[in-house]
Amino acid sequence: MTCHRNLWLSVAVATAVTVAGAPAHAQAPAPVPAKAVSARPADVASLDAILAALYDVISGPAGQQRDWDRFRSLFAPGARLIPTGGPAGQPARATVLTPDEYVLRAAPGLERDGFFEREIGRSVDTFGRITQVFSAYDSKRLPTDAAPFQRGINSIQLLNDGTRWWVMTVYWDAERADNPIPARYLKPSGR
């Protein structure tokens, strides 16, 4: 979810620099409090609807502010966004963010550079009230770009509480030469 590899490398580096540069006794800044926002009923009525809303709300042209309240409304209290990344040849690392922390880190780049992300394949597993989706994506600066600048997989965990769908976790990794998206995740399914 999801501005990916380049943005998350920047986020990870900024986080590492902030943590590494802080004195041992310094406390981390207080997290931004979650803002309670009501969801649009159409955004959370079905699995297809919440996934479409998740991609739609982060997408838009350069210079367009995203509807971050709509974004927040998709997530359950305590939800997390977890990009993976790291320099080539180094151990991978995950950065755990709240939806508000994601907004603080991602909004400037998404809105400055333009960003359009779409689902290009899906694998769904459901048990009772929980659903796990492997949602393959591609990312472009303009929807008309001939080729994406990034592809990968969002691992999205969701809860259906009987009245609506909630995003619990978005955990993702980018496609690389040594990590191509398997063909089984590029097939539309569950729709």
C-alpha positions as CSV (number, residue, x, y, z in Angstrom):
1,M,0.0,0.0,0.0
2,T,1.4,1.7,-0.6
3,C,4.1,3.7,-2.1
4,H,6.8,1.2,-2.4
5,R,10.5,0.6,-2.8
6,N,12.0,4.0,-3.5
7,L,9.8,5.8,-1.0
8,W,10.2,3.1,1.6
9,L,14.0,3.1,1.2
10,S,13.8,6.8,2.0
11,V,11.5,6.1,4.9
12,A,13.8,3.3,6.2
13,V,16.9,5.5,5.8
14,A,15.2,8.5,7.5
15,T,14.1,6.2,10.4
16,A,17.5,4.7,10.7
17,V,19.2,8.1,10.7
18,T,16.8,9.4,13.3
19,V,17.3,6.4,15.5
20,A,21.0,6.2,15.0
21,G,21.5,9.9,15.6
22,A,19.5,10.0,18.8
23,P,21.3,9.9,22.2
24,A,20.8,6.6,24.1
25,H,18.6,8.3,26.7
26,A,16.4,10.1,24.2
27,Q,12.9,9.0,23.8
28,A,11.2,8.4,20.5
29,P,8.7,11.1,19.5
30,A,5.2,10.4,20.6
31,P,3.1,8.7,17.9
32,V,0.6,10.8,16.1
33,P,-2.8,9.9,17.6
34,A,-5.2,8.0,15.4
35,K,-8.0,10.1,14.0
36,A,-11.4,8.5,14.3
37,V,-13.0,8.7,10.8
38,S,-16.2,7.2,9.6
39,A,-15.8,5.1,6.4
40,R,-17.9,5.5,3.3
41,P,-20.3,2.5,3.4
42,A,-19.5,1.7,-0.2
43,D,-15.7,1.5,0.6
44,V,-16.1,-1.2,3.2
45,A,-19.2,-3.2,2.0
46,S,-17.2,-6.0,0.4
47,L,-13.7,-7.4,0.0
48,D,-13.5,-6.0,-3.6
49,A,-14.7,-2.6,-2.4
50,I,-12.2,-2.2,0.4
51,L,-9.3,-3.3,-1.8
52,A,-10.4,-0.9,-4.6
53,A,-10.6,1.9,-2.0
54,L,-7.2,1.1,-0.6
55,Y,-5.5,1.5,-4.0
56,D,-7.7,4.4,-5.1
57,V,-7.1,6.6,-2.1
58,I,-3.3,6.6,-2.4
59,S,-3.4,7.2,-6.2
60,G,-3.5,10.5,-8.0
61,P,-1.6,13.0,-10.1
62,A,1.3,15.2,-8.9
63,G,-0.1,18.2,-7.0
64,Q,-3.3,16.5,-5.8
65,Q,-3.7,16.0,-2.1
66,R,-5.0,12.6,-1.2
67,D,-8.1,12.1,1.0
68,W,-6.2,10.9,4.0
69,D,-9.3,10.7,6.2
70,R,-10.8,8.2,3.7
71,F,-7.5,6.3,3.9
72,R,-7.6,6.2,7.7
73,S,-11.3,5.1,7.7
74,L,-10.3,1.8,6.0
75,F,-8.1,0.6,8.9
76,A,-9.1,-1.0,12.2
77,P,-7.8,0.5,15.4
78,G,-4.2,-0.8,15.9
79,A,-3.7,-1.5,12.2
80,R,-0.2,-1.5,10.7
81,L,1.5,-0.9,7.4
82,I,4.8,-2.7,7.0
83,P,7.1,-2.1,4.1
84,T,10.1,-4.3,3.7
85,G,13.4,-3.2,2.1
86,G,17.0,-2.5,2.5
87,P,20.1,-2.0,0.4
88,A,21.1,-4.8,-2.0
89,G,23.3,-7.4,-0.3
90,Q,22.1,-6.4,3.2
91,P,19.6,-8.2,5.4
92,A,16.0,-7.2,4.7
93,R,14.2,-5.1,7.3
94,A,10.7,-4.2,8.0
95,T,9.4,-0.8,9.1
96,V,6.2,-0.9,11.1
97,L,3.9,2.1,10.8
98,T,0.5,3.1,11.9
99,P,-1.8,4.6,9.3
100,D,-1.0,8.1,10.6
101,E,2.7,7.4,10.4
102,Y,2.3,6.2,6.9
103,V,0.5,9.4,5.9
104,L,3.2,11.6,7.5
105,R,6.0,9.7,5.6
106,A,4.3,9.0,2.3
107,A,2.0,12.0,1.6
108,P,4.8,14.4,0.5
109,G,6.2,12.1,-2.2
110,L,2.9,10.8,-3.4
111,E,1.5,14.3,-3.8
112,R,4.7,15.8,-5.2
113,D,5.6,13.1,-7.8
114,G,2.2,11.6,-8.7
115,F,1.5,8.0,-8.0
116,F,-0.9,5.5,-9.4
117,E,-1.0,2.0,-8.0
118,R,-3.3,-0.8,-9.2
119,E,-3.9,-4.4,-8.5
120,I,-2.7,-6.7,-11.2
121,G,-3.5,-10.1,-9.6
122,R,-4.9,-11.5,-6.4
123,S,-4.9,-14.7,-4.3
124,V,-7.4,-14.9,-1.4
125,D,-7.7,-17.2,1.6
126,T,-10.6,-16.8,4.1
127,F,-11.2,-18.6,7.3
128,G,-14.3,-17.4,9.3
129,R,-14.0,-13.6,9.8
130,I,-10.4,-13.3,8.6
131,T,-9.1,-12.9,5.1
132,Q,-5.5,-12.9,3.8
133,V,-5.0,-11.4,0.3
134,F,-1.8,-11.5,-1.7
135,S,-2.5,-8.5,-4.0
136,A,0.1,-8.1,-6.8
137,Y,0.4,-4.4,-7.8
138,D,2.1,-2.1,-10.2
139,S,3.0,1.5,-9.6
140,K,3.2,4.3,-12.1
141,R,3.7,8.1,-12.0
142,L,0.9,8.5,-14.6
143,P,-1.7,5.9,-15.4
144,T,-0.7,6.3,-19.1
145,D,2.9,5.4,-18.5
146,A,3.9,2.5,-20.8
147,A,5.6,0.6,-18.0
148,P,5.4,0.7,-14.2
149,F,8.4,1.9,-12.2
150,Q,7.7,-0.7,-9.5
151,R,5.8,-4.0,-9.0
152,G,5.4,-6.2,-5.9
153,I,3.0,-7.9,-3.6
154,N,0.9,-6.4,-0.8
155,S,0.0,-9.0,1.8
156,I,-3.2,-7.6,3.2
157,Q,-5.0,-9.0,6.3
158,L,-8.6,-8.1,6.8
159,L,-11.4,-8.6,9.2
160,N,-15.1,-8.8,8.4
161,D,-16.8,-7.9,11.7
162,G,-20.3,-8.7,10.3
163,T,-21.0,-5.1,9.5
164,R,-18.0,-4.0,7.4
165,W,-14.5,-4.9,6.2
166,W,-11.4,-3.6,8.1
167,V,-7.8,-3.6,7.0
168,M,-5.7,-5.0,9.8
169,T,-2.2,-5.1,8.1
170,V,-0.6,-4.2,4.8
171,Y,2.8,-5.9,4.6
172,W,4.6,-5.7,1.3
173,D,7.7,-6.4,-0.7
174,A,8.8,-5.1,-4.1
175,E,9.7,-7.2,-7.1
176,R,13.4,-7.3,-8.0
177,A,15.5,-9.3,-10.4
178,D,16.1,-11.9,-7.6
179,N,12.5,-11.7,-6.4
180,P,10.1,-11.9,-9.4
181,I,6.4,-12.1,-8.8
182,P,5.3,-15.7,-9.2
183,A,2.8,-16.2,-12.1
184,R,0.2,-17.7,-9.7
185,Y,-0.1,-14.2,-8.0
186,L,-0.7,-12.4,-11.4
187,K,-4.0,-14.1,-12.0
188,P,-7.2,-12.3,-11.1
189,S,-9.0,-14.5,-8.5
190,G,-11.5,-14.1,-5.7
191,R,-13.4,-11.6,-7.8
